[in-house]
Amino acid sequence: MQEKITAVIIAKNEAEMLDACLNTVRWCDQVVVIDSGSTDDTAKIAEQAGAKVVHFSHSSFSRLRNEALKYVDTKWVLYLDADERILPQLAQEIQVHMETGEDTALQLERKNIFFGQAFSAGGWSPDLVTRIFRKTSLKAWKGIVHESPEYEGSATRLHIPLVHLTHRSVASGLQKSAVWTGLEAQLLSESITFAVTPKTVIRKGVMEFLRRGFFWRGYTDGQAGLMEALIQGINKMLVYLQVWELQQKPSISQQYQTAEKEIADLWSKKS
């Protein structure tokens, strides 16, 4: 009996990318799209393609992936993001392992495309992700930002890459950064024991740029490699800027409330 598989796609406002993603998983027996609060045509596009749409909004990517598992009726599950693509050769390789192997999980190497160019350095290659599981072996996803799966058994690494069409523009990258840097800052603020200063922010950003751009040889990917290293440096600064923000006592929100009250009191006295 042929083994069956469900493709799970987590999406929020991915109308631009979702249709092409869905086209690469038509070989799957079932497709589930977890719509995490989209305000565009994401859900409509998914429904028109025949996918089951589940509306579930949450800031934790692990919660989203765990929620999706409730709607999987097949023995296998494949997790995919809207900006990732399955090549025909990869689909065939997955199906072969499902039929002939005794694997509980399959590991993929992502081919990351930044600004239209495949990266081979800067910490982006090899980029190994475990995304395919026997449903019974997958226990749960853990982590708020950089989520990882907990599963029984071991993973077999496949040969054909998973294509990741990320950072299609500076603007789209910044929009995603606005979300995940805030989550990362929240986690970091709960663990660090020192006060963040402007010197901290600058040092962290510069070190991240140097690490990716030079220590990890991002420069070998040309200008795009150095630009991406710079963006990662900026992202690191954004994280620590938000940690600084969270460390303020009283909180910045409370300071604004105090300012509003003082202004309201002045008008109250005048009337």
GUTORSE-100469 format. One line per field, with one value per atom (N, C-alpha, C): residue number from 1; atom name; x, y, z. Coordinates in nm, 2 decimals, decimal comma. Example, Ala and Ser with C-alpha at 12.3 -4.5 7.8 and 13.67 -1.06 7.14 Angstrom:
GUTORSE-100469
i: c(1/1/1/2/2/2)
at: c(N/CA/C/N/CA/C)
px: c(1,32/1,23/1,32/1,28/1,37/1,29)
py: c(-0,57/-0,45/-0,33/-0,22/-0,11/0,00)
pz: c(0,78/0,78/0,78/0,71/0,71/0,79)
***
This chain:
GUTORSE-100469
i: c(1/1/1/2/2/2/3/3/3/4/4/4/5/5/5/6/6/6/7/7/7/8/8/8/9/9/9/10/10/10/11/11/11/12/12/12/13/13/13/14/14/14/15/15/15/16/16/16/17/17/17/18/18/18/19/19/19/20/20/20/21/21/21/22/22/22/23/23/23/24/24/24/25/25/25/26/26/26/27/27/27/28/28/28/29/29/29/30/30/30/31/31/31/32/32/32/33/33/33/34/34/34/35/35/35/36/36/36/37/37/37/38/38/38/39/39/39/40/40/40/41/41/41/42/42/42/43/43/43/44/44/44/45/45/45/46/46/46/47/47/47/48/48/48/49/49/49/50/50/50/51/51/51/52/52/52/53/53/53/54/54/54/55/55/55/56/56/56/57/57/57/58/58/58/59/59/59/60/60/60/61/61/61/62/62/62/63/63/63/64/64/64/65/65/65/66/66/66/67/67/67/68/68/68/69/69/69/70/70/70/71/71/71/72/72/72/73/73/73/74/74/74/75/75/75/76/76/76/77/77/77/78/78/78/79/79/79/80/80/80/81/81/81/82/82/82/83/83/83/84/84/84/85/85/85/86/86/86/87/87/87/88/88/88/89/89/89/90/90/90/91/91/91/92/92/92/93/93/93/94/94/94/95/95/95/96/96/96/97/97/97/98/98/98/99/99/99/100/100/100/101/101/101/102/102/102/103/103/103/104/104/104/105/105/105/106/106/106/107/107/107/108/108/108/109/109/109/110/110/110/111/111/111/112/112/112/113/113/113/114/114/114/115/115/115/116/116/116/117/117/117/118/118/118/119/119/119/120/120/120/121/121/121/122/122/122/123/123/123/124/124/124/125/125/125/126/126/126/127/127/127/128/128/128/129/129/129/130/130/130/131/131/131/132/132/132/133/133/133/134/134/134/135/135/135/136/136/136/137/137/137/138/138/138/139/139/139/140/140/140/141/141/141/142/142/142/143/143/143/144/144/144/145/145/145/146/146/146/147/147/147/148/148/148/149/149/149/150/150/150/151/151/151/152/152/152/153/153/153/154/154/154/155/155/155/156/156/156/157/157/157/158/158/158/159/159/159/160/160/160/161/161/161/162/162/162/163/163/163/164/164/164/165/165/165/166/166/166/167/167/167/168/168/168/169/169/169/170/170/170/171/171/171/172/172/172/173/173/173/174/174/174/175/175/175/176/176/176/177/177/177/178/178/178/179/179/179/180/180/180/181/181/181/182/182/182/183/183/183/184/184/184/185/185/185/186/186/186/187/187/187/188/188/188/189/189/189/190/190/190/191/191/191/192/192/192/193/193/193/194/194/194/195/195/195/196/196/196/197/197/197/198/198/198/199/199/199/200/200/200/201/201/201/202/202/202/203/203/203/204/204/204/205/205/205/206/206/206/207/207/207/208/208/208/209/209/209/210/210/210/211/211/211/212/212/212/213/213/213/214/214/214/215/215/215/216/216/216/217/217/217/218/218/218/219/219/219/220/220/220/221/221/221/222/222/222/223/223/223/224/224/224/225/225/225/226/226/226/227/227/227/228/228/228/229/229/229/230/230/230/231/231/231/232/232/232/233/233/233/234/234/234/235/235/235/236/236/236/237/237/237/238/238/238/239/239/239/240/240/240/241/241/241/242/242/242/243/243/243/244/244/244/245/245/245/246/246/246/247/247/247/248/248/248/249/249/249/250/250/250/251/251/251/252/252/252/253/253/253/254/254/254/255/255/255/256/256/256/257/257/257/258/258/258/259/259/259/260/260/260/261/261/261/262/262/262/263/263/263/264/264/264/265/265/265/266/266/266/267/267/267/268/268/268/269/269/269/270/270/270/271/271/271)
at: c(N/CA/C/N/CA/C/N/CA/C/N/CA/C/N/CA/C/N/CA/C/N/CA/C/N/CA/C/N/CA/C/N/CA/C/N/CA/C/N/CA/C/N/CA/C/N/CA/C/N/CA/C/N/CA/C/N/CA/C/N/CA/C/N/CA/C/N/CA/C/N/CA/C/N/CA/C/N/CA/C/N/CA/C/N/CA/C/N/CA/C/N/CA/C/N/CA/C/N/CA/C/N/CA/C/N/CA/C/N/CA/C/N/CA/C/N/CA/C/N/CA/C/N/CA/C/N/CA/C/N/CA/C/N/CA/C/N/CA/C/N/CA/C/N/CA/C/N/CA/C/N/CA/C/N/CA/C/N/CA/C/N/CA/C/N/CA/C/N/CA/C/N/CA/C/N/CA/C/N/CA/C/N/CA/C/N/CA/C/N/CA/C/N/CA/C/N/CA/C/N/CA/C/N/CA/C/N/CA/C/N/CA/C/N/CA/C/N/CA/C/N/CA/C/N/CA/C/N/CA/C/N/CA/C/N/CA/C/N/CA/C/N/CA/C/N/CA/C/N/CA/C/N/CA/C/N/CA/C/N/CA/C/N/CA/C/N/CA/C/N/CA/C/N/CA/C/N/CA/C/N/CA/C/N/CA/C/N/CA/C/N/CA/C/N/CA/C/N/CA/C/N/CA/C/N/CA/C/N/CA/C/N/CA/C/N/CA/C/N/CA/C/N/CA/C/N/CA/C/N/CA/C/N/CA/C/N/CA/C/N/CA/C/N/CA/C/N/CA/C/N/CA/C/N/CA/C/N/CA/C/N/CA/C/N/CA/C/N/CA/C/N/CA/C/N/CA/C/N/CA/C/N/CA/C/N/CA/C/N/CA/C/N/CA/C/N/CA/C/N/CA/C/N/CA/C/N/CA/C/N/CA/C/N/CA/C/N/CA/C/N/CA/C/N/CA/C/N/CA/C/N/CA/C/N/CA/C/N/CA/C/N/CA/C/N/CA/C/N/CA/C/N/CA/C/N/CA/C/N/CA/C/N/CA/C/N/CA/C/N/CA/C/N/CA/C/N/CA/C/N/CA/C/N/CA/C/N/CA/C/N/CA/C/N/CA/C/N/CA/C/N/CA/C/N/CA/C/N/CA/C/N/CA/C/N/CA/C/N/CA/C/N/CA/C/N/CA/C/N/CA/C/N/CA/C/N/CA/C/N/CA/C/N/CA/C/N/CA/C/N/CA/C/N/CA/C/N/CA/C/N/CA/C/N/CA/C/N/CA/C/N/CA/C/N/CA/C/N/CA/C/N/CA/C/N/CA/C/N/CA/C/N/CA/C/N/CA/C/N/CA/C/N/CA/C/N/CA/C/N/CA/C/N/CA/C/N/CA/C/N/CA/C/N/CA/C/N/CA/C/N/CA/C/N/CA/C/N/CA/C/N/CA/C/N/CA/C/N/CA/C/N/CA/C/N/CA/C/N/CA/C/N/CA/C/N/CA/C/N/CA/C/N/CA/C/N/CA/C/N/CA/C/N/CA/C/N/CA/C/N/CA/C/N/CA/C/N/CA/C/N/CA/C/N/CA/C/N/CA/C/N/CA/C/N/CA/C/N/CA/C/N/CA/C/N/CA/C/N/CA/C/N/CA/C/N/CA/C/N/CA/C/N/CA/C/N/CA/C/N/CA/C/N/CA/C/N/CA/C/N/CA/C/N/CA/C/N/CA/C/N/CA/C/N/CA/C/N/CA/C/N/CA/C/N/CA/C/N/CA/C/N/CA/C/N/CA/C/N/CA/C/N/CA/C/N/CA/C/N/CA/C/N/CA/C/N/CA/C/N/CA/C/N/CA/C/N/CA/C/N/CA/C/N/CA/C/N/CA/C/N/CA/C/N/CA/C/N/CA/C/N/CA/C/N/CA/C/N/CA/C/N/CA/C/N/CA/C/N/CA/C/N/CA/C/N/CA/C/N/CA/C/N/CA/C/N/CA/C/N/CA/C/N/CA/C/N/CA/C/N/CA/C/N/CA/C/N/CA/C/N/CA/C/N/CA/C/N/CA/C/N/CA/C/N/CA/C/N/CA/C/N/CA/C/N/CA/C/N/CA/C/N/CA/C/N/CA/C)
px: c(0,08/0,00/0,09/0,06/0,14/0,12/0,24/0,24/0,19/0,11/0,05/0,12/0,11/0,18/0,10/0,10/0,03/0,14/0,12/0,21/0,14/0,21/0,16/0,24/0,16/0,23/0,18/0,27/0,24/0,25/0,14/0,14/0,07/0,13/0,06/0,09/-0,01/0,00/0,10/0,08/0,18/0,11/0,01/-0,06/0,04/0,15/0,24/0,32/0,34/0,43/0,35/0,23/0,17/0,13/0,08/0,03/0,15/0,26/0,38/0,42/0,42/0,45/0,36/0,23/0,13/0,15/0,19/0,22/0,33/0,41/0,52/0,49/0,37/0,32/0,20/0,17/0,05/0,06/0,18/0,20/0,16/0,14/0,11/-0,04/-0,08/-0,21/-0,31/-0,25/-0,33/-0,25/-0,31/-0,24/-0,32/-0,25/-0,31/-0,24/-0,31/-0,25/-0,30/-0,20/-0,24/-0,22/-0,34/-0,34/-0,33/-0,22/-0,20/-0,23/-0,36/-0,41/-0,38/-0,39/-0,36/-0,47/-0,43/-0,53/-0,53/-0,46/-0,46/-0,54/-0,51/-0,59/-0,52/-0,44/-0,37/-0,47/-0,57/-0,67/-0,75/-0,79/-0,86/-0,78/-0,65/-0,56/-0,55/-0,53/-0,52/-0,64/-0,76/-0,89/-0,90/-0,87/-0,89/-0,80/-0,68/-0,59/-0,63/-0,74/-0,79/-0,73/-0,66/-0,60/-0,70/-0,68/-0,76/-0,71/-0,79/-0,74/-0,78/-0,69/-0,71/-0,67/-0,76/-0,73/-0,69/-0,56/-0,51/-0,39/-0,41/-0,31/-0,24/-0,10/-0,02/0,12/0,19/0,32/0,43/0,40/0,50/0,48/0,60/0,60/0,58/0,63/0,61/0,46/0,39/0,25/0,17/0,21/0,15/0,18/0,30/0,33/0,26/0,26/0,19/0,04/-0,02/-0,16/-0,19/-0,11/-0,13/-0,13/-0,05/-0,05/-0,18/-0,27/-0,40/-0,49/-0,45/-0,53/-0,47/-0,36/-0,29/-0,35/-0,40/-0,46/-0,38/-0,26/-0,18/-0,06/0,01/0,12/0,24/0,25/0,37/0,32/0,41/0,38/0,51/0,49/0,59/0,56/0,65/0,63/0,71/0,64/0,70/0,65/0,74/0,71/0,67/0,59/0,54/0,65/0,77/0,88/0,97/0,93/1,01/0,95/1,04/0,99/1,05/0,96/1,00/1,03/1,15/1,18/1,12/1,09/1,04/1,13/1,27/1,36/1,35/1,33/1,32/1,19/1,08/0,95/0,97/1,04/1,06/1,15/1,25/1,34/1,26/1,17/1,09/1,00/0,94/0,85/0,92/1,04/1,12/1,15/1,19/1,22/1,10/0,98/0,86/0,82/0,85/0,81/0,91/1,04/1,14/1,22/1,22/1,30/1,23/1,31/1,25/1,27/1,29/1,32/1,20/1,23/1,12/1,12/1,23/1,23/1,33/1,31/1,40/1,45/1,58/1,65/1,68/1,66/1,68/1,79/1,86/1,95/1,88/1,87/1,80/1,91/1,86/1,94/1,88/1,95/1,90/1,93/1,83/1,84/1,82/1,92/1,91/1,93/1,83/1,84/1,87/1,81/1,82/1,94/2,02/2,15/2,16/2,20/2,22/2,35/2,34/2,45/2,52/2,65/2,73/2,81/2,80/2,88/2,80/2,87/2,81/2,72/2,74/2,66/2,53/2,51/2,39/2,40/2,51/2,53/2,64/2,62/2,50/2,39/2,27/2,16/2,06/2,08/2,00/1,88/1,77/1,64/1,57/1,51/1,43/1,29/1,22/1,09/0,99/1,04/0,95/0,95/0,83/0,82/0,72/0,74/0,63/0,55/0,42/0,34/0,35/0,36/0,37/0,50/0,60/0,73/0,75/0,67/0,69/0,61/0,69/0,63/0,57/0,66/0,62/0,73/0,69/0,79/0,81/0,94/0,98/1,04/1,03/1,10/1,00/1,02/0,93/0,97/1,10/1,15/1,22/1,33/1,41/1,36/1,24/1,17/1,25/1,24/1,30/1,21/1,21/1,12/1,18/1,09/1,13/1,06/1,14/1,09/1,17/1,10/1,17/1,24/1,35/1,43/1,53/1,59/1,69/1,64/1,71/1,68/1,78/1,73/1,81/1,82/1,94/1,96/1,94/1,85/1,83/1,93/1,94/2,04/2,00/1,87/1,82/1,78/1,82/1,80/1,65/1,61/1,49/1,52/1,45/1,49/1,41/1,49/1,43/1,45/1,34/1,34/1,32/1,42/1,41/1,47/1,44/1,50/1,49/1,36/1,34/1,35/1,35/1,38/1,42/1,48/1,52/1,39/1,29/1,17/1,10/1,09/1,02/1,10/1,23/1,32/1,30/1,29/1,27/1,13/1,03/0,90/0,90/0,97/0,99/1,07/1,18/1,27/1,19/1,10/1,02/0,94/0,91/0,84/0,93/1,03/1,11/1,21/1,26/1,36/1,29/1,16/1,09/1,07/1,04/1,03/1,16/1,27/1,40/1,44/1,41/1,45/1,37/1,25/1,17/1,24/1,28/1,35/1,48/1,56/1,69/1,68/1,58/1,57/1,55/1,49/1,46/1,58/1,69/1,81/1,93/1,95/2,08/2,08/2,20/2,21/2,28/2,30/2,37/2,28/2,31/2,23/2,28/2,19/2,23/2,25/2,36/2,40/2,42/2,43/2,46/2,58/2,68/2,80/2,77/2,69/2,65/2,58/2,49/2,41/2,51/2,60/2,69/2,79/2,84/2,94/2,87/2,75/2,68/2,66/2,62/2,59/2,71/2,82/2,95/3,00/3,00/3,05/2,97/2,84/2,76/2,79/2,81/2,85/2,99/3,08/3,22/3,21/3,13/3,12/3,07/2,96/2,90/2,97/3,02/3,08/3,22/3,30/3,44/3,48/3,44/3,48/3,42/3,29/3,22/3,22/3,30/3,34/3,21/3,13/3,01/3,06/3,18/3,23/3,24/3,25/3,27/3,14/3,03/2,90/2,89/2,99/2,99/2,92/2,88/2,81/2,69/2,61/2,49/2,53/2,64/2,68/2,72/2,78/2,82/2,70/2,60/2,48/2,40/2,39/2,32/2,38/2,52/2,59/2,56/2,55/2,51/2,37/2,28/2,14/2,13/2,21/2,21/2,27/2,37/2,42/2,32/2,24/2,13/2,03/1,99/1,90/1,94/2,07/2,13/2,11/2,14/2,12/1,98/1,89/1,74/1,70/1,76/1,73/1,77/1,90/1,95/1,89/1,85/1,78/1,64/1,58/1,45/1,47/1,59/1,62/1,64/1,71/1,73/1,59/1,51/1,37/1,30/1,31/1,24/1,30/1,43/1,50/1,47/1,40/1,38/1,28/1,32/1,23/1,22/1,09/0,97/0,97/0,88/0,88/0,85/0,89/0,86/0,71/0,63/0,49/0,44/0,49/0,45/0,50/0,61/0,66/0,57/0,52/0,43/0,29/0,25/0,13/0,14/0,26/0,28/0,28/0,34/0,34/0,20/0,11/-0,02/-0,10/-0,08/-0,15/-0,11/0,02/0,06/-0,01/-0,02/-0,08/-0,23/-0,29/-0,44/-0,46/-0,37/-0,38/-0,37/-0,28/-0,27/-0,40/-0,46/-0,59/-0,70/-0,69/-0,79/-0,79/-0,67/-0,65/-0,69/-0,68/-0,72/-0,87/-0,94/-1,09/-1,16)
py: c(-0,12/0,00/0,12/0,22/0,34/0,43/0,47/0,56/0,70/0,76/0,90/1,00/1,13/1,24/1,36/1,44/1,57/1,68/1,78/1,90/2,01/2,06/2,17/2,29/2,40/2,53/2,63/2,70/2,80/2,94/3,02/3,14/3,25/3,37/3,49/3,60/3,65/3,75/3,71/3,59/3,53/3,51/3,60/3,59/3,59/3,66/3,67/3,54/3,47/3,35/3,21/3,21/3,09/3,00/3,06/2,98/2,90/2,96/2,89/2,78/2,80/2,70/2,58/2,61/2,50/2,42/2,48/2,41/2,30/2,32/2,22/2,11/2,11/2,01/1,94/1,95/1,89/1,73/1,68/1,54/1,48/1,57/1,53/1,49/1,40/1,35/1,45/1,54/1,64/1,76/1,88/2,00/2,08/2,12/2,20/2,33/2,44/2,57/2,63/2,67/2,73/2,88/2,95/3,09/3,17/3,23/3,29/3,44/3,47/3,61/3,69/3,63/3,71/3,81/3,92/4,03/4,04/3,96/3,96/3,83/3,79/3,68/3,54/3,53/3,40/3,29/3,30/3,19/3,16/3,26/3,24/3,16/3,20/3,13/2,98/2,96/2,82/2,74/2,80/2,73/2,70/2,79/2,77/2,66/2,64/2,53/2,40/2,39/2,27/2,24/2,33/2,30/2,32/2,25/2,27/2,39/2,49/2,62/2,62/2,63/2,64/2,78/2,85/2,99/2,97/3,00/2,99/3,09/3,20/3,30/3,29/3,29/3,29/3,34/3,40/3,45/3,34/3,23/3,12/3,03/3,01/2,93/2,78/2,75/2,61/2,58/2,67/2,66/2,64/2,71/2,70/2,56/2,51/2,38/2,27/2,28/2,18/2,18/2,30/2,31/2,23/2,25/2,19/2,04/1,98/1,84/1,77/1,85/1,80/1,77/1,83/1,81/1,72/1,65/1,56/1,42/1,36/1,23/1,12/1,16/1,07/1,02/0,92/0,86/0,95/1,03/1,12/1,27/1,36/1,50/1,58/1,67/1,76/1,90/1,97/2,11/2,20/2,30/2,39/2,53/2,63/2,77/2,82/2,93/2,97/3,02/3,05/3,09/2,98/2,85/2,74/2,66/2,59/2,51/2,37/2,28/2,14/2,12/2,07/2,04/1,90/1,87/1,74/1,63/1,65/1,54/1,52/1,63/1,61/1,54/1,57/1,50/1,35/1,31/1,17/1,11/1,18/1,12/1,10/1,19/1,18/1,05/1,04/0,93/0,79/0,79/0,67/0,63/0,72/0,70/0,65/0,72/0,68/0,53/0,49/0,35/0,25/0,28/0,18/0,19/0,30/0,32/0,29/0,29/0,27/0,40/0,51/0,63/0,68/0,75/0,82/0,97/1,02/1,16/1,18/1,28/1,31/1,45/1,47/1,60/1,65/1,78/1,85/1,95/1,98/2,09/2,20/2,32/2,43/2,50/2,53/2,62/2,76/2,84/2,98/3,07/3,14/3,24/3,37/3,46/3,59/3,69/3,78/3,89/3,83/3,71/3,65/3,56/3,54/3,47/3,36/3,24/3,13/3,15/3,14/3,16/3,03/3,04/2,92/2,95/3,07/3,10/3,19/3,26/3,35/3,29/3,15/3,08/3,03/3,04/3,00/2,87/2,81/2,68/2,60/2,48/2,40/2,45/2,45/2,48/2,36/2,28/2,16/2,18/2,13/2,14/2,00/1,96/1,84/1,87/1,84/1,88/1,77/1,65/1,54/1,43/1,39/1,29/1,19/1,07/0,98/1,05/1,06/1,14/1,08/0,95/0,89/0,91/0,95/0,97/1,12/1,21/1,35/1,38/1,43/1,45/1,60/1,69/1,83/1,92/2,04/2,15/2,23/2,27/2,35/2,48/2,59/2,71/2,81/2,94/3,05/3,10/3,13/3,18/3,08/3,02/2,92/2,79/2,75/2,63/2,50/2,40/2,27/2,15/2,04/1,93/1,83/1,77/1,66/1,54/1,44/1,32/1,19/1,08/0,95/0,90/0,83/0,78/0,88/0,85/0,94/0,98/1,09/1,15/1,11/1,08/1,05/1,17/1,21/1,33/1,30/1,38/1,36/1,44/1,41/1,47/1,59/1,59/1,70/1,82/1,94/2,05/2,10/2,17/2,24/2,39/2,44/2,58/2,68/2,78/2,88/3,02/3,08/3,20/3,32/3,34/3,44/3,57/3,67/3,81/3,86/3,86/3,90/4,05/4,12/4,27/4,31/4,42/4,48/4,50/4,56/4,60/4,47/4,37/4,25/4,18/4,19/4,14/4,21/4,35/4,43/4,40/4,37/4,34/4,22/4,12/3,99/4,01/4,10/4,13/4,19/4,28/4,35/4,25/4,14/4,03/3,95/3,89/3,79/3,85/3,98/4,04/4,08/4,11/4,14/4,01/3,90/3,78/3,73/3,75/3,71/3,80/3,93/4,03/3,99/3,95/3,91/3,79/3,69/3,57/3,61/3,70/3,73/3,82/3,90/3,99/3,91/3,79/3,71/3,63/3,63/3,55/3,63/3,75/3,82/3,89/3,91/3,96/4,10/4,16/4,28/4,39/4,51/4,62/4,65/4,66/4,69/4,84/4,88/5,02/5,04/5,17/5,19/5,12/5,11/5,04/4,89/4,83/4,69/4,67/4,76/4,75/4,76/4,85/4,87/4,75/4,71/4,60/4,47/4,44/4,32/4,32/4,44/4,46/4,44/4,51/4,50/4,36/4,29/4,15/4,06/4,08/3,99/4,01/4,14/4,17/4,10/4,12/4,06/3,91/3,85/3,71/3,65/3,71/3,65/3,70/3,82/3,88/3,83/3,80/3,77/3,64/3,62/3,50/3,38/3,39/3,28/3,31/3,39/3,41/3,45/3,54/3,59/3,67/3,72/3,81/3,72/3,59/3,51/3,50/3,54/3,55/3,69/3,77/3,90/4,01/4,11/4,22/4,18/4,08/4,03/3,97/3,90/3,83/3,93/4,04/4,14/4,23/4,25/4,32/4,24/4,11/4,02/4,02/4,02/4,02/4,15/4,26/4,39/4,39/4,33/4,32/4,24/4,13/4,04/4,12/4,21/4,29/4,39/4,45/4,54/4,47/4,35/4,27/4,24/4,21/4,19/4,32/4,43/4,56/4,58/4,54/4,56/4,48/4,36/4,27/4,34/4,39/4,44/4,58/4,65/4,78/4,75/4,64/4,61/4,55/4,48/4,44/4,56/4,66/4,78/4,85/4,85/4,90/4,83/4,69/4,61/4,63/4,67/4,69/4,82/4,91/5,05/5,04/5,10/5,11/5,25/5,31/5,24/5,21/5,13/5,10/5,22/5,22/5,33/5,36/5,25/5,27/5,35/5,31/5,38/5,52/5,55/5,69/5,77/5,72/5,79/5,81/5,71/5,73/5,84/5,85/5,95/6,09/6,10/6,22/6,27/6,17/6,20/6,25/6,18/6,22/6,36/6,40/6,53/6,64/6,61/6,70/6,71/6,59/6,60/6,68/6,66/6,74/6,89/6,93/7,07/7,13/7,05/7,10/7,10/7,00/6,99/7,11/7,16/7,27/7,40/7,40/7,52/7,54/7,43/7,44/7,47)
pz: c(0,00/0,00/0,00/-0,09/-0,10/0,02/0,08/0,19/0,15/0,23/0,20/0,29/0,24/0,30/0,29/0,40/0,40/0,41/0,32/0,33/0,41/0,51/0,60/0,57/0,54/0,50/0,60/0,68/0,77/0,69/0,69/0,61/0,68/0,66/0,70/0,60/0,53/0,42/0,32/0,27/0,17/0,03/0,00/-0,13/-0,25/-0,24/-0,35/-0,37/-0,26/-0,28/-0,27/-0,21/-0,18/-0,30/-0,40/-0,52/-0,58/-0,59/-0,65/-0,55/-0,43/-0,33/-0,34/-0,35/-0,36/-0,48/-0,59/-0,71/-0,70/-0,60/-0,58/-0,48/-0,43/-0,34/-0,39/-0,51/-0,57/-0,57/-0,56/-0,55/-0,41/-0,31/-0,18/-0,18/-0,08/-0,08/-0,01/0,07/0,14/0,16/0,16/0,19/0,29/0,40/0,50/0,51/0,51/0,52/0,65/0,74/0,86/0,84/0,83/0,81/0,94/0,97/1,10/1,09/1,06/1,07/0,95/0,83/0,71/0,68/0,62/0,58/0,43/0,36/0,21/0,16/0,04/-0,02/0,01/0,11/0,14/0,15/0,23/0,25/0,13/0,05/-0,07/-0,17/-0,19/-0,28/-0,24/-0,11/-0,06/-0,09/-0,07/-0,09/-0,24/-0,32/-0,47/-0,52/-0,45/-0,49/-0,43/-0,35/-0,29/-0,16/-0,09/0,04/0,15/0,26/0,38/0,45/0,48/0,54/0,69/0,78/0,92/0,97/1,03/1,08/1,22/1,24/1,38/1,39/1,47/1,48/1,61/1,60/1,72/1,69/1,78/1,76/1,76/1,82/1,83/1,71/1,64/1,52/1,56/1,68/1,73/1,75/1,81/1,83/1,70/1,60/1,47/1,41/1,42/1,36/1,44/1,57/1,65/1,63/1,61/1,58/1,45/1,35/1,22/1,22/1,31/1,33/1,36/1,42/1,46/1,33/1,22/1,10/0,99/1,03/0,95/0,96/0,85/0,86/0,79/0,74/0,67/0,76/0,72/0,80/0,80/0,70/0,69/0,68/0,73/0,73/0,68/0,59/0,54/0,58/0,65/0,68/0,58/0,54/0,44/0,47/0,44/0,44/0,31/0,30/0,17/0,07/0,12/0,03/0,01/0,03/0,01/-0,11/-0,19/-0,30/-0,31/-0,34/-0,36/-0,51/-0,54/-0,68/-0,71/-0,84/-0,88/-0,84/-0,85/-0,80/-0,65/-0,58/-0,43/-0,40/-0,47/-0,44/-0,47/-0,58/-0,61/-0,50/-0,45/-0,35/-0,22/-0,18/-0,06/-0,08/-0,19/-0,21/-0,21/-0,26/-0,26/-0,11/-0,03/0,11/0,19/0,16/0,22/0,20/0,08/0,03/0,07/0,07/0,09/0,22/0,28/0,40/0,53/0,63/0,77/0,85/0,78/0,85/0,93/1,03/1,11/1,07/1,02/0,98/0,86/0,78/0,67/0,68/0,66/0,67/0,54/0,52/0,39/0,41/0,30/0,29/0,22/0,28/0,21/0,12/0,00/-0,09/-0,07/0,00/0,03/-0,08/-0,13/-0,24/-0,18/-0,17/-0,12/-0,23/-0,24/-0,34/-0,48/-0,51/-0,64/-0,66/-0,55/-0,57/-0,46/-0,51/-0,42/-0,34/-0,20/-0,11/-0,08/-0,07/-0,04/0,09/0,15/0,26/0,36/0,45/0,54/0,65/0,67/0,77/0,71/0,58/0,51/0,44/0,44/0,38/0,44/0,48/0,47/0,57/0,53/0,61/0,62/0,72/0,74/0,82/0,77/0,84/0,83/0,94/0,95/0,94/0,83/0,80/0,77/0,75/0,71/0,81/0,86/0,97/0,95/1,00/1,03/1,14/1,12/1,22/1,36/1,37/1,50/1,57/1,50/1,56/1,60/1,55/1,58/1,71/1,81/1,94/1,95/1,92/1,93/1,87/1,84/1,80/1,92/1,95/2,06/2,01/2,09/2,06/2,00/2,04/1,99/1,85/1,84/1,71/1,63/1,67/1,60/1,64/1,60/1,65/1,59/1,67/1,63/1,67/1,60/1,63/1,73/1,81/1,89/1,84/1,80/1,74/1,78/1,77/1,80/1,68/1,70/1,59/1,54/1,42/1,37/1,23/1,18/1,05/0,94/0,83/0,71/0,62/0,58/0,50/0,36/0,29/0,15/0,07/-0,06/-0,15/-0,22/-0,27/-0,35/-0,25/-0,28/-0,19/-0,19/-0,08/-0,07/-0,10/-0,20/-0,24/-0,15/-0,10/-0,01/-0,08/-0,13/-0,20/-0,10/-0,02/0,09/0,06/0,14/0,12/-0,03/-0,07/-0,21/-0,23/-0,12/-0,12/0,02/0,03/0,16/0,25/0,18/0,26/0,31/0,24/0,29/0,40/0,39/0,50/0,62/0,61/0,73/0,80/0,72/0,77/0,86/0,81/0,89/1,01/0,99/1,11/1,22/1,18/1,29/1,38/1,32/1,40/1,48/1,42/1,49/1,58/1,55/1,65/1,78/1,77/1,89/1,98/1,92/1,99/2,05/1,97/2,02/2,14/2,12/2,23/2,36/2,35/2,47/2,54/2,46/2,52/2,58/2,51/2,55/2,68/2,69/2,81/2,93/2,92/3,03/3,08/3,01/3,04/3,07/3,01/3,03/3,16/3,21/3,35/3,35/3,23/3,22/3,16/3,18/3,12/2,98/2,89/2,75/2,74/2,67/2,65/2,50/2,46/2,32/2,27/2,35/2,32/2,29/2,37/2,35/2,22/2,19/2,06/1,94/1,94/1,83/1,82/1,93/1,93/1,88/1,92/1,88/1,73/1,68/1,53/1,45/1,49/1,42/1,42/1,53/1,54/1,45/1,45/1,36/1,21/1,17/1,04/1,00/1,09/1,07/1,07/1,15/1,16/1,03/0,98/0,86/0,73/0,73/0,61/0,59/0,70/0,68/0,75/0,88/0,94/0,87/0,83/0,76/0,61/0,56/0,42/0,34/0,40/0,32/0,20/0,20/0,09/-0,04/-0,02/-0,14/-0,22/-0,16/-0,24/-0,30/-0,30/-0,37/-0,29/-0,36/-0,29/-0,21/-0,27/-0,21/-0,07/-0,07/0,06/0,16/0,12/0,22/0,26/0,17/0,20/0,30/0,28/0,37/0,51/0,51/0,64/0,71/0,64/0,70/0,75/0,68/0,73/0,86/0,86/0,98/1,10/1,07/1,18/1,23/1,13/1,17/1,26/1,21/1,29/1,43/1,44/1,58/1,66/1,60/1,67/1,71/1,62/1,65/1,77/1,78/1,90/2,03/2,03/2,15/2,18/2,08/2,10/2,17/2,13/2,20/2,34/2,36/2,49/2,58/2,53/2,61/2,64/2,55/2,57/2,68/2,68/2,78/2,92/2,92/3,05/3,12/3,05/3,11/3,23/3,34/3,46/3,50/3,51/3,47/3,32/3,27/3,13/3,05/2,92/2,83/2,82/2,82/2,82/2,94/3,06/3,18/3,18/3,12/3,11/3,03/2,92/2,83/2,90/2,98/3,06/3,16/3,22/3,32/3,25/3,13/3,05/3,02/2,97/2,94/3,06/3,18/3,30/3,34/3,33/3,36/3,27/3,14/3,05/3,08/3,11/3,14/3,27/3,37/3,50/3,47/3,38/3,35/3,30/3,20/3,15/3,25/3,34/3,45/3,54/3,57/3,66/3,59/3,45/3,38/3,37/3,37/3,35/3,48)
***
